[in-house]
Amino acid sequence: MAISQTTDGYLWIATLAGLVRFDGVRFVSWTPADGKRLPSSRVFSAMGGSDGSLWIGTAAGLARWQNGQLVNYPGTGRYVNAIIEDRNGTVWIALTRGDHPLCQVADIKVICYGQADGIRFPSFPSKLAV
């Protein structure tokens, strides 16, 4: 589904069966330590942050892996299709479904924006002309 590299050189591959880490020689299925879990094993997006963290977008929300700690972000219980970090270090995510598809990560909070904030939704015709 996606591929990203963290500052330590690892490549991370997002799959529908979990997250895989590649060290240049072998692929290893990744599982967080201490019995913690991702919001879902279906991983749709991944982004290596400038601070060395790995942002993980799943079918049920957002998580961040940094320094051996996994943090799940509440309020993002939908498909996280894309993750990006802007030049100021702010992390943004795009969600599928719902009225607020664009979200900004602020510390441990997620602030989402929708039509009332100027985010336009694409309109799709009900039938395609052939």
Secondary structure by P-SEA (a helix, b strand, c coil): ccccccccbbbbbbcccbbbbbccccccccccccccccccccccccccccccbbbbbcccbbbbbcccbbbbbccccccccccccccccbbbbbbccccccbbbbcccbbbbbcccccbbbbbbbccccc
